[in-house]
Amino acid sequence: AQKITQTQPGMFVQEKEAVTLDCTYDTSDQSYGLFWYKQPSSGEMIFLIYQGSYDEQNATEGRYSLNFQKARKSANLVISASQLGDSAMYFCAMREGNYGQNFVFGPGTRLSVLP
Amino acid sequence: DAGITQSPRHKVTETGTPVTLRCHQTENHRYMYWYRQDPGHGLRLIHYSYGVKDTDKGEVSDGYSVSRSKTEDFLLTLESATSSQTSVYFCAIRLDRGLVDTEAFFGQGTRLTVV
């Protein structure tokens, strides 16, 4: 079964507007971590933001914030004030496992920022 | 720069031939991962390692084997390459900080084409 679901294959957003990229996850672990990565057209994977399962506050990193709703098992990425350079693939990922060894990704969302 | 090197960066091989991809790290990270990236599937975990000679299967391990005889090297082998294994392969590493989560750092990827 898919552990990470990203239901939006593609999204468009106008420059300077905010956008939310959806991520839902499935785990029976009590301790897990959620991550978002950006992959621009150049192909490298760039770590954006992290949320731990025990963190009570939503994570924020600059223009990125993570809307964590534990009961719904969702960890949506919010990008504020979109920029043209935000156009990329975005992947949600989860760390789980007794020793934290498993690290799995969703299928990704392609974000296009329009001028 | 997280000190990860993948080699080769590009390879074309014929169906039925063995292929080995190498991931080398200089950071002494405990966890190492091999993923394949295909359109619509995101990054799928092939195998991972949590120490020297300690490896385990991911979700798409069929047709692949791995070895980790040294901390710094994690090898992915396609015993008999098939066209379905044409993909971009990423290696990733994660630091072990006990109960504290750490993000994964990625190599630049290897584009493998099986003809």
gemmi code that builds the backbone of each chain (N, CA, C; Angstrom):
import gemmi

chains = {
    "A": [
        ("ALA", (0.853, -1.199, 0.000), (0.000, 0.000, 0.000), (0.885, 1.244, 0.000)),
        ("GLN", (0.409, 2.256, -0.685), (1.147, 3.509, -0.767), (1.217, 4.139, 0.608)),
        ("LYS", (2.413, 4.481, 1.034), (2.561, 5.090, 2.342), (2.420, 6.600, 2.285)),
        ("ILE", (2.783, 7.169, 1.165), (2.694, 8.616, 0.994), (1.849, 8.882, -0.240)),
        ("THR", (0.843, 9.707, -0.086), (-0.029, 10.066, -1.193), (0.052, 11.560, -1.447)),
        ("GLN", (0.293, 11.901, -2.696), (0.237, 13.293, -3.127), (-0.735, 13.328, -4.288)),
        ("THR", (-1.900, 13.873, -4.043), (-3.006, 13.732, -4.994), (-2.957, 14.717, -6.135)),
        ("GLN", (-2.076, 15.692, -6.075), (-2.008, 16.728, -7.119), (-0.790, 16.461, -8.006)),
        ("PRO", (-0.976, 15.867, -9.163), (0.176, 15.644, -10.038), (0.798, 16.962, -10.503)),
        ("GLY", (-0.069, 17.970, -10.726), (0.423, 19.257, -11.176), (-0.388, 20.384, -10.579)),
        ("MET", (0.303, 21.491, -10.308), (-0.367, 22.677, -9.748), (0.173, 23.919, -10.439)),
        ("PHE", (-0.705, 24.912, -10.565), (-0.282, 26.203, -11.081), (-0.571, 27.257, -10.018)),
        ("VAL", (0.316, 28.231, -9.926), (0.091, 29.329, -8.992), (0.645, 30.603, -9.619)),
        ("GLN", (-0.024, 31.689, -9.341), (0.444, 32.974, -9.836), (1.578, 33.456, -8.947)),
        ("GLU", (2.550, 34.078, -9.566), (3.669, 34.654, -8.816), (3.145, 35.540, -7.693)),
        ("LYS", (3.784, 35.447, -6.526), (3.491, 36.235, -5.322), (2.293, 35.708, -4.538)),
        ("GLU", (1.604, 34.715, -5.073), (0.502, 34.134, -4.311), (0.991, 32.940, -3.501)),
        ("ALA", (0.168, 32.511, -2.552), (0.490, 31.340, -1.750), (-0.106, 30.093, -2.401)),
        ("VAL", (0.525, 28.957, -2.135), (0.040, 27.684, -2.690), (0.231, 26.592, -1.644)),
        ("THR", (-0.705, 25.655, -1.631), (-0.628, 24.519, -0.713), (-0.500, 23.229, -1.507)),
        ("LEU", (0.516, 22.452, -1.185), (0.720, 21.153, -1.808), (0.346, 20.076, -0.789)),
        ("ASP", (-0.517, 19.161, -1.212), (-1.079, 18.190, -0.286), (-0.198, 16.954, -0.118)),
        ("CYS", (-0.228, 16.420, 1.080), (0.477, 15.174, 1.381), (-0.272, 14.449, 2.491)),
        ("THR", (-0.649, 13.222, 2.244), (-1.183, 12.374, 3.312), (-0.303, 11.149, 3.430)),
        ("TYR", (-0.244, 10.593, 4.635), (0.673, 9.497, 4.884), (-0.028, 8.394, 5.667)),
        ("ASP", (0.591, 7.255, 5.653), (0.020, 6.095, 6.332), (1.130, 5.395, 7.104)),
        ("THR", (0.981, 5.346, 8.403), (1.940, 4.639, 9.241), (1.272, 4.216, 10.531)),
        ("SER", (1.742, 3.124, 11.100), (1.252, 2.687, 12.394), (2.252, 3.040, 13.493)),
        ("ASP", (3.379, 3.630, 13.094), (4.372, 4.028, 14.091), (3.885, 5.248, 14.858)),
        ("GLN", (4.299, 5.344, 16.118), (3.998, 6.536, 16.916), (5.031, 7.626, 16.664)),
        ("SER", (6.250, 7.176, 16.389), (7.326, 8.120, 16.114), (7.675, 8.064, 14.637)),
        ("TYR", (7.542, 9.185, 13.982), (7.892, 9.264, 12.566), (8.243, 10.710, 12.243)),
        ("GLY", (8.843, 10.895, 11.093), (9.189, 12.239, 10.659), (8.698, 12.482, 9.253)),
        ("LEU", (8.347, 13.697, 8.963), (7.836, 14.067, 7.647), (8.731, 15.138, 7.053)),
        ("PHE", (9.042, 15.002, 5.804), (9.989, 15.876, 5.123), (9.398, 16.315, 3.785)),
        ("TRP", (9.816, 17.496, 3.354), (9.511, 17.938, 1.998), (10.817, 18.253, 1.276)),
        ("TYR", (10.839, 17.817, 0.018), (11.991, 18.069, -0.838), (11.521, 18.749, -2.117)),
        ("LYS", (12.427, 19.531, -2.672), (12.191, 20.197, -3.954), (13.183, 19.644, -4.970)),
        ("GLN", (12.693, 19.360, -6.162), (13.581, 18.913, -7.231), (13.386, 19.823, -8.441)),
        ("PRO", (14.279, 20.777, -8.643), (14.181, 21.623, -9.848), (14.535, 20.830, -11.094)),
        ("SER", (14.413, 21.475, -12.224), (14.656, 20.779, -13.496), (16.090, 20.280, -13.618)),
        ("SER", (16.985, 20.845, -12.860), (18.378, 20.393, -12.890), (18.552, 19.017, -12.243)),
        ("GLY", (17.565, 18.571, -11.475), (17.567, 17.198, -10.976), (18.010, 16.985, -9.542)),
        ("GLU", (18.645, 17.974, -8.918), (19.104, 17.703, -7.558), (17.942, 17.733, -6.577)),
        ("MET", (18.085, 17.046, -5.473), (17.071, 16.983, -4.427), (17.467, 17.947, -3.317)),
        ("ILE", (16.557, 18.874, -3.013), (16.839, 19.917, -2.032), (15.886, 19.763, -0.858)),
        ("PHE", (16.417, 19.581, 0.331), (15.603, 19.466, 1.538), (15.015, 20.833, 1.886)),
        ("LEU", (13.697, 20.861, 2.192), (13.024, 22.119, 2.490), (12.643, 22.261, 3.958)),
        ("ILE", (11.951, 21.248, 4.496), (11.346, 21.434, 5.805), (11.046, 20.081, 6.419)),
        ("TYR", (11.017, 20.046, 7.747), (10.816, 18.810, 8.498), (9.788, 19.022, 9.621)),
        ("GLN", (9.002, 17.963, 9.858), (8.043, 17.964, 10.971), (8.128, 16.617, 11.677)),
        ("GLY", (8.363, 16.620, 12.973), (8.358, 15.389, 13.740), (6.959, 15.070, 14.231)),
        ("SER", (6.697, 13.792, 14.431), (5.351, 13.391, 14.827), (4.968, 13.904, 16.206)),
        ("TYR", (5.946, 14.208, 17.043), (5.653, 14.706, 18.379), (5.701, 16.227, 18.468)),
        ("ASP", (6.042, 16.860, 17.355), (6.110, 18.321, 17.372), (4.702, 18.885, 17.420)),
        ("GLU", (4.467, 19.780, 18.375), (3.121, 20.347, 18.513), (2.920, 21.565, 17.641)),
        ("GLN", (4.011, 22.224, 17.320), (3.917, 23.413, 16.478), (4.210, 23.036, 15.033)),
        ("ASN", (3.536, 23.681, 14.117), (3.834, 23.481, 12.704), (5.209, 24.056, 12.377)),
        ("ALA", (5.956, 23.319, 11.561), (7.290, 23.767, 11.190), (7.217, 24.921, 10.189)),
        ("THR", (8.187, 25.819, 10.304), (8.313, 26.901, 9.324), (9.789, 27.083, 8.990)),
        ("GLU", (10.030, 27.384, 7.716), (11.389, 27.688, 7.243), (11.262, 28.745, 6.161)),
        ("GLY", (11.430, 29.985, 6.547), (11.319, 31.062, 5.576), (9.928, 31.108, 4.972)),
        ("ARG", (9.858, 30.987, 3.649), (8.555, 31.033, 2.974), (7.816, 29.694, 3.006)),
        ("TYR", (8.445, 28.683, 3.569), (7.827, 27.359, 3.631), (7.249, 27.113, 5.031)),
        ("SER", (6.065, 26.569, 5.065), (5.503, 26.117, 6.326), (4.806, 24.783, 6.078)),
        ("LEU", (4.704, 24.024, 7.134), (4.107, 22.697, 7.029), (2.844, 22.688, 7.877)),
        ("ASN", (1.730, 22.426, 7.257), (0.455, 22.345, 7.945), (0.241, 20.896, 8.366)),
        ("PHE", (0.582, 20.601, 9.622), (0.585, 19.239, 10.130), (-0.713, 18.965, 10.881)),
        ("GLN", (-1.493, 18.019, 10.369), (-2.728, 17.606, 11.036), (-2.615, 16.108, 11.313)),
        ("LYS", (-2.185, 15.821, 12.525), (-1.802, 14.451, 12.879), (-2.980, 13.491, 12.799)),
        ("ALA", (-4.131, 13.907, 13.304), (-5.291, 13.016, 13.314), (-5.735, 12.668, 11.897)),
        ("ARG", (-5.546, 13.574, 10.987), (-5.910, 13.343, 9.586), (-4.759, 12.732, 8.803)),
        ("LYS", (-3.610, 12.621, 9.448), (-2.396, 12.103, 8.785), (-2.105, 12.894, 7.517)),
        ("SER", (-2.074, 14.195, 7.688), (-1.712, 15.031, 6.553), (-0.586, 15.984, 6.947)),
        ("ALA", (0.225, 16.322, 5.974), (1.398, 17.190, 6.195), (1.570, 18.046, 4.948)),
        ("ASN", (0.712, 19.013, 4.800), (0.703, 19.834, 3.586), (1.775, 20.910, 3.635)),
        ("LEU", (2.392, 21.140, 2.512), (3.407, 22.191, 2.382), (2.744, 23.464, 1.882)),
        ("VAL", (2.991, 24.560, 2.571), (2.482, 25.858, 2.140), (3.674, 26.718, 1.737)),
        ("ILE", (3.621, 27.219, 0.517), (4.644, 28.145, 0.036), (3.995, 29.510, -0.071)),
        ("SER", (4.512, 30.458, 0.649), (3.948, 31.807, 0.599), (4.705, 32.631, -0.440)),
        ("ALA", (4.052, 33.625, -0.980), (4.688, 34.567, -1.913), (5.516, 33.824, -2.970)),
        ("SER", (4.843, 33.019, -3.774), (5.530, 32.180, -4.764), (6.436, 33.011, -5.675)),
        ("GLN", (7.555, 32.392, -6.026), (8.506, 33.007, -6.940), (8.690, 32.096, -8.144)),
        ("LEU", (9.152, 32.668, -9.241), (9.336, 31.867, -10.456), (10.285, 30.698, -10.196)),
        ("GLY", (11.269, 30.913, -9.329), (12.222, 29.859, -9.003), (11.640, 28.720, -8.190)),
        ("ASP", (10.388, 28.859, -7.758), (9.728, 27.774, -7.029), (9.181, 26.709, -7.968)),
        ("SER", (9.187, 26.980, -9.261), (8.712, 25.980, -10.222), (9.618, 24.748, -10.153)),
        ("ALA", (9.038, 23.613, -9.813), (9.832, 22.398, -9.581), (8.886, 21.265, -9.220)),
        ("MET", (9.467, 20.070, -9.062), (8.749, 18.953, -8.456), (8.933, 19.027, -6.954)),
        ("TYR", (7.871, 18.703, -6.228), (7.931, 18.701, -4.771), (7.518, 17.325, -4.271)),
        ("PHE", (8.368, 16.785, -3.393), (8.123, 15.450, -2.865), (7.947, 15.497, -1.356)),
        ("CYS", (6.943, 14.785, -0.906), (6.732, 14.561, 0.513), (7.377, 13.226, 0.870)),
        ("ALA", (8.012, 13.144, 2.029), (8.692, 11.911, 2.431), (8.449, 11.653, 3.911)),
        ("MET", (8.576, 10.392, 4.287), (8.356, 10.007, 5.677), (9.456, 9.086, 6.160)),
        ("ARG", (9.930, 9.339, 7.341), (10.869, 8.457, 8.029), (10.060, 7.660, 9.044)),
        ("GLU", (10.223, 6.331, 9.013), (9.558, 5.495, 9.995), (10.444, 4.292, 10.279)),
        ("GLY", (9.935, 3.396, 11.088), (10.708, 2.195, 11.393), (11.268, 2.256, 12.792)),
        ("ASN", (11.476, 1.093, 13.364), (11.948, 0.991, 14.747), (13.253, 1.722, 14.968)),
        ("TYR", (14.113, 1.682, 13.976), (15.405, 2.341, 14.097), (15.492, 3.550, 13.173)),
        ("GLY", (14.348, 3.984, 12.698), (14.321, 5.159, 11.835), (14.942, 4.926, 10.492)),
        ("GLN", (14.990, 3.667, 10.080), (15.758, 3.395, 8.883), (14.969, 3.564, 7.592)),
        ("ASN", (13.645, 3.454, 7.658), (12.863, 3.514, 6.432), (12.571, 4.961, 6.043)),
        ("PHE", (12.756, 5.282, 4.797), (12.617, 6.666, 4.334), (11.977, 6.598, 2.957)),
        ("VAL", (10.672, 6.897, 2.906), (9.921, 6.681, 1.668), (9.322, 7.984, 1.171)),
        ("PHE", (9.095, 8.050, -0.141), (8.644, 9.256, -0.818), (7.279, 9.051, -1.470)),
        ("GLY", (6.594, 10.173, -1.669), (5.382, 10.167, -2.460), (5.709, 10.374, -3.931)),
        ("PRO", (4.674, 10.356, -4.797), (4.897, 10.469, -6.242), (5.244, 11.868, -6.708)),
        ("GLY", (5.033, 12.862, -5.864), (5.423, 14.216, -6.212), (4.314, 15.048, -6.817)),
        ("THR", (4.491, 16.363, -6.722), (3.610, 17.354, -7.343), (4.478, 18.309, -8.133)),
        ("ARG", (4.119, 18.513, -9.384), (4.859, 19.481, -10.196), (4.185, 20.837, -10.064)),
        ("LEU", (4.933, 21.796, -9.517), (4.418, 23.147, -9.331), (4.964, 24.050, -10.426)),
        ("SER", (4.068, 24.779, -11.043), (4.466, 25.770, -12.041), (4.007, 27.132, -11.558)),
        ("VAL", (4.951, 28.065, -11.462), (4.635, 29.422, -11.023), (4.536, 30.306, -12.265)),
        ("LEU", (3.404, 30.965, -12.407), (3.130, 31.779, -13.590), (3.456, 33.238, -13.330)),
        ("PRO", (4.091, 33.907, -14.294), (4.435, 35.330, -14.089), (3.206, 36.215, -14.172)),
    ],
    "B": [
        ("ASP", (27.389, 20.719, 0.337), (27.854, 19.454, -0.242), (27.956, 18.397, 0.851)),
        ("ALA", (27.138, 17.335, 0.757), (27.115, 16.298, 1.776), (28.113, 15.202, 1.482)),
        ("GLY", (28.994, 15.393, 0.531), (30.051, 14.429, 0.305), (29.584, 13.123, -0.286)),
        ("ILE", (28.619, 13.169, -1.179), (28.133, 11.951, -1.830), (28.520, 11.978, -3.298)),
        ("THR", (29.058, 10.897, -3.753), (29.425, 10.773, -5.156), (28.810, 9.509, -5.716)),
        ("GLN", (28.091, 9.663, -6.818), (27.554, 8.499, -7.520), (28.349, 8.288, -8.801)),
        ("SER", (28.612, 7.025, -9.100), (29.291, 6.721, -10.353), (28.766, 5.418, -10.931)),
        ("PRO", (28.635, 5.340, -12.262), (28.817, 6.464, -13.192), (27.627, 7.409, -13.135)),
        ("ARG", (27.702, 8.516, -13.796), (26.582, 9.457, -13.845), (25.618, 9.085, -14.963)),
        ("HIS", (26.143, 8.481, -16.009), (25.314, 8.038, -17.131), (25.842, 6.681, -17.593)),
        ("LYS", (24.901, 5.810, -17.953), (25.330, 4.521, -18.487), (24.260, 3.979, -19.415)),
        ("VAL", (24.718, 3.452, -20.528), (23.859, 2.714, -21.452), (24.367, 1.287, -21.475)),
        ("THR", (23.468, 0.350, -21.273), (23.882, -1.041, -21.242), (22.872, -1.886, -21.999)),
        ("GLU", (23.267, -3.091, -22.304), (22.388, -3.978, -23.059), (21.610, -4.902, -22.120)),
        ("THR", (20.435, -5.266, -22.562), (19.616, -6.203, -21.803), (20.400, -7.475, -21.506)),
        ("GLY", (20.308, -7.913, -20.261), (20.961, -9.159, -19.865), (22.348, -8.991, -19.273)),
        ("THR", (22.893, -7.799, -19.363), (24.236, -7.600, -18.816), (24.150, -7.158, -17.353)),
        ("PRO", (25.169, -7.491, -16.561), (25.196, -7.002, -15.177), (25.678, -5.557, -15.133)),
        ("VAL", (25.133, -4.823, -14.176), (25.512, -3.415, -14.006), (25.671, -3.135, -12.516)),
        ("THR", (26.712, -2.422, -12.163), (26.900, -2.012, -10.772), (27.028, -0.504, -10.700)),
        ("LEU", (26.210, 0.076, -9.829), (26.277, 1.503, -9.556), (26.894, 1.700, -8.180)),
        ("ARG", (27.717, 2.737, -8.076), (28.425, 2.959, -6.819), (27.995, 4.261, -6.174)),
        ("CYS", (27.817, 4.195, -4.864), (27.569, 5.390, -4.069), (28.677, 5.481, -3.031)),
        ("HIS", (29.358, 6.604, -3.027), (30.475, 6.807, -2.112), (30.210, 8.047, -1.267)),
        ("GLN", (30.390, 7.920, 0.047), (30.206, 9.063, 0.924), (31.460, 9.295, 1.752)),
        ("THR", (31.671, 10.545, 2.103), (32.853, 10.894, 2.897), (32.462, 11.343, 4.304)),
        ("GLU", (31.154, 11.248, 4.638), (30.658, 11.822, 5.887), (30.473, 10.799, 7.001)),
        ("ASN", (30.689, 9.525, 6.713), (30.550, 8.478, 7.717), (29.119, 8.337, 8.231)),
        ("HIS", (28.133, 8.643, 7.362), (26.723, 8.493, 7.735), (26.360, 7.025, 7.819)),
        ("ARG", (25.482, 6.708, 8.775), (25.119, 5.319, 8.998), (24.183, 4.777, 7.906)),
        ("TYR", (23.163, 5.565, 7.596), (22.130, 5.069, 6.688), (22.454, 5.459, 5.251)),
        ("MET", (22.283, 4.484, 4.372), (22.445, 4.743, 2.940), (21.280, 4.095, 2.200)),
        ("TYR", (20.847, 4.742, 1.142), (19.649, 4.318, 0.424), (19.892, 4.347, -1.077)),
        ("TRP", (19.223, 3.445, -1.767), (19.140, 3.510, -3.215), (17.668, 3.656, -3.615)),
        ("TYR", (17.396, 4.663, -4.454), (16.072, 4.894, -4.983), (16.140, 4.890, -6.501)),
        ("ARG", (15.007, 4.612, -7.107), (14.863, 4.870, -8.523), (13.746, 5.876, -8.714)),
        ("GLN", (13.927, 6.748, -9.685), (12.921, 7.767, -9.959), (12.382, 7.583, -11.357)),
        ("ASP", (11.078, 7.426, -11.443), (10.379, 7.265, -12.713), (9.189, 8.204, -12.726)),
        ("PRO", (8.841, 8.742, -13.881), (7.701, 9.675, -13.956), (6.431, 9.061, -13.368)),
        ("GLY", (5.766, 9.841, -12.513), (4.512, 9.391, -11.917), (4.663, 8.526, -10.688)),
        ("HIS", (5.901, 8.141, -10.385), (6.128, 7.251, -9.230), (6.963, 7.894, -8.134)),
        ("GLY", (7.471, 9.063, -8.368), (8.337, 9.664, -7.362), (9.616, 8.872, -7.213)),
        ("LEU", (10.116, 8.841, -5.996), (11.309, 8.053, -5.714), (10.877, 6.790, -4.976)),
        ("ARG", (11.210, 5.673, -5.524), (10.854, 4.406, -4.900), (12.093, 3.749, -4.321)),
        ("LEU", (11.957, 3.298, -3.111), (13.089, 2.739, -2.391), (13.402, 1.336, -2.883)),
        ("ILE", (14.659, 1.115, -3.250), (15.080, -0.192, -3.754), (15.662, -1.025, -2.608)),
        ("HIS", (16.696, -0.516, -2.012), (17.347, -1.159, -0.863), (17.900, -0.059, 0.030)),
        ("TYR", (18.122, -0.413, 1.275), (18.797, 0.518, 2.159), (19.748, -0.231, 3.073)),
        ("SER", (20.615, 0.524, 3.698), (21.609, -0.058, 4.590), (21.666, 0.759, 5.877)),
        ("TYR", (21.766, 0.060, 7.002), (21.875, 0.738, 8.290), (23.183, 0.408, 8.980)),
        ("GLY", (24.141, -0.041, 8.197), (25.472, -0.305, 8.711), (26.208, -1.233, 7.777)),
        ("VAL", (27.503, -1.408, 8.063), (28.308, -2.312, 7.242), (27.698, -3.713, 7.300)),
        ("LYS", (27.456, -4.239, 6.127), (26.871, -5.574, 5.928), (25.440, -5.688, 6.434)),
        ("ASP", (24.827, -4.581, 6.818), (23.435, -4.588, 7.242), (22.597, -3.903, 6.178)),
        ("THR", (21.833, -4.700, 5.439), (21.014, -4.131, 4.380), (19.611, -4.735, 4.441)),
        ("ASP", (18.677, -4.050, 3.810), (17.316, -4.565, 3.776), (16.637, -4.093, 2.503)),
        ("LYS", (15.547, -4.785, 2.164), (14.853, -4.489, 0.927), (13.878, -3.344, 1.095)),
        ("GLY", (13.730, -2.595, 0.006), (12.686, -1.604, -0.075), (11.517, -2.138, -0.868)),
        ("GLU", (10.697, -1.239, -1.377), (9.460, -1.653, -2.044), (9.667, -2.213, -3.449)),
        ("VAL", (10.790, -1.910, -4.106), (10.993, -2.367, -5.477), (12.352, -3.054, -5.605)),
        ("SER", (12.604, -4.045, -4.786), (13.918, -4.662, -4.718), (14.137, -5.785, -5.740)),
        ("ASP", (13.075, -6.278, -6.354), (13.240, -7.397, -7.285), (14.170, -7.022, -8.430)),
        ("GLY", (15.159, -7.882, -8.672), (16.094, -7.652, -9.769), (17.315, -6.856, -9.359)),
        ("TYR", (17.365, -6.455, -8.089), (18.480, -5.664, -7.574), (19.093, -6.344, -6.351)),
        ("SER", (20.395, -6.169, -6.217), (21.073, -6.576, -4.988), (22.014, -5.461, -4.569)),
        ("VAL", (22.387, -5.461, -3.305), (23.262, -4.410, -2.789), (24.341, -5.033, -1.921)),
        ("SER", (25.384, -4.253, -1.735), (26.419, -4.653, -0.787), (27.015, -3.419, -0.141)),
        ("ARG", (27.374, -3.583, 1.119), (28.037, -2.505, 1.852), (29.121, -3.147, 2.719)),
        ("SER", (30.299, -3.230, 2.156), (31.427, -3.845, 2.857), (32.244, -2.808, 3.619)),
        ("LYS", (32.043, -1.547, 3.278), (32.699, -0.452, 3.975), (31.661, 0.626, 4.261)),
        ("THR", (31.850, 1.393, 5.312), (30.892, 2.440, 5.661), (30.661, 3.386, 4.506)),
        ("GLU", (31.702, 3.699, 3.782), (31.604, 4.760, 2.782), (31.038, 4.336, 1.440)),
        ("ASP", (30.922, 3.050, 1.185), (30.483, 2.600, -0.131), (29.234, 1.726, -0.061)),
        ("PHE", (28.280, 2.030, -0.943), (27.050, 1.250, -1.042), (26.833, 0.961, -2.518)),
        ("LEU", (26.925, -0.306, -2.877), (26.859, -0.702, -4.276), (25.490, -1.284, -4.613)),
        ("LEU", (24.971, -0.880, -5.750), (23.713, -1.416, -6.265), (24.021, -2.199, -7.527)),
        ("THR", (23.604, -3.450, -7.570), (23.870, -4.306, -8.724), (22.583, -4.780, -9.365)),
        ("LEU", (22.532, -4.615, -10.666), (21.480, -5.221, -11.481), (22.114, -6.468, -12.071)),
        ("GLU", (21.680, -7.623, -11.619), (22.346, -8.865, -12.012), (22.227, -9.120, -13.507)),
        ("SER", (21.052, -8.819, -14.043), (20.795, -9.023, -15.467), (19.807, -7.940, -15.893)),
        ("ALA", (20.360, -6.851, -16.407), (19.549, -5.657, -16.647), (18.403, -5.923, -17.628)),
        ("THR", (17.272, -5.302, -17.321), (16.113, -5.365, -18.211), (15.684, -3.945, -18.577)),
        ("SER", (14.904, -3.821, -19.640), (14.481, -2.488, -20.083), (13.643, -1.778, -19.018)),
        ("SER", (12.957, -2.534, -18.174), (12.138, -1.924, -17.123), (12.999, -1.280, -16.038)),
        ("GLN", (14.272, -1.549, -16.068), (15.180, -0.942, -15.094), (15.823, 0.345, -15.619)),
        ("THR", (15.438, 0.751, -16.802), (15.818, 2.066, -17.293), (15.199, 3.101, -16.381)),
        ("SER", (16.036, 3.955, -15.784), (15.547, 4.869, -14.769), (16.678, 5.805, -14.366)),
        ("VAL", (16.337, 6.741, -13.492), (17.349, 7.547, -12.817), (17.475, 7.013, -11.397)),
        ("TYR", (18.687, 6.701, -11.020), (18.946, 6.110, -9.703), (19.617, 7.137, -8.798)),
        ("PHE", (19.043, 7.277, -7.621), (19.591, 8.199, -6.631), (20.067, 7.437, -5.407)),
        ("CYS", (21.223, 7.841, -4.938), (21.718, 7.383, -3.645), (21.466, 8.491, -2.632)),
        ("ALA", (21.169, 8.104, -1.405), (20.968, 9.082, -0.340), (21.625, 8.580, 0.930)),
        ("ILE", (21.993, 9.523, 1.787), (22.595, 9.172, 3.068), (21.881, 9.939, 4.174)),
        ("ARG", (21.859, 9.348, 5.351), (21.286, 10.010, 6.521), (22.168, 9.747, 7.712)),
        ("LEU", (22.313, 10.773, 8.525), (23.076, 10.653, 9.749), (22.218, 9.966, 10.807)),
        ("ASP", (22.832, 9.170, 11.655), (22.132, 8.562, 12.782), (22.359, 9.420, 14.014)),
        ("ARG", (21.296, 10.082, 14.473), (21.394, 10.881, 15.694), (20.431, 10.342, 16.756)),
        ("GLY", (20.293, 9.034, 16.769), (19.435, 8.419, 17.770), (17.991, 8.812, 17.558)),
        ("LEU", (17.396, 9.433, 18.546), (15.981, 9.776, 18.481), (15.738, 11.063, 17.697)),
        ("VAL", (16.784, 11.738, 17.336), (16.634, 12.989, 16.607), (16.624, 12.703, 15.112)),
        ("ASP", (15.598, 13.170, 14.457), (15.477, 12.948, 13.015), (16.527, 13.730, 12.239)),
        ("THR", (16.924, 13.174, 11.140), (17.852, 13.865, 10.240), (17.345, 13.733, 8.816)),
        ("GLU", (17.619, 14.751, 8.031), (17.174, 14.690, 6.637), (18.137, 13.838, 5.833)),
        ("ALA", (17.670, 13.433, 4.671), (18.508, 12.672, 3.747), (19.171, 13.633, 2.776)),
        ("PHE", (20.436, 13.353, 2.485), (21.169, 14.093, 1.464), (21.343, 13.181, 0.254)),
        ("PHE", (21.181, 13.764, -0.899), (21.147, 12.964, -2.117), (22.364, 13.178, -2.994)),
        ("GLY", (22.720, 12.117, -3.690), (23.689, 12.236, -4.754), (23.051, 12.886, -5.973)),
        ("GLN", (23.842, 13.036, -7.015), (23.373, 13.741, -8.207), (22.589, 12.855, -9.150)),
        ("GLY", (22.543, 11.582, -8.880), (21.761, 10.670, -9.704), (22.589, 10.021, -10.810)),
        ("THR", (22.159, 8.831, -11.186), (22.750, 8.091, -12.305), (21.642, 7.769, -13.287)),
        ("ARG", (21.823, 8.208, -14.516), (20.829, 7.894, -15.543), (21.245, 6.611, -16.243)),
        ("LEU", (20.454, 5.580, -16.057), (20.746, 4.267, -16.634), (19.738, 3.951, -17.734)),
        ("THR", (20.254, 3.608, -18.877), (19.401, 3.201, -20.009), (19.759, 1.775, -20.390)),
        ("VAL", (18.750, 0.927, -20.420), (18.946, -0.477, -20.811), (18.303, -0.668, -22.176)),
        ("VAL", (19.115, -1.028, -23.157), (18.606, -1.152, -24.533), (18.547, -2.616, -24.966)),
    ],
}
model = gemmi.Model(1)
for chain_id, residues in chains.items():
    chain = gemmi.Chain(chain_id)
    for i, (resn, *xyz) in enumerate(residues, 1):
        res = gemmi.Residue()
        res.name, res.seqid = resn, gemmi.SeqId(i, " ")
        for name, pos in zip(("N", "CA", "C"), xyz):
            atom = gemmi.Atom()
            atom.name, atom.element = name, gemmi.Element(name[0])
            atom.pos, atom.b_iso = gemmi.Position(*pos), 0.0
            res.add_atom(atom)
        chain.add_residue(res)
    model.add_chain(chain)
structure = gemmi.Structure()
structure.add_model(model)
structure.setup_entities()
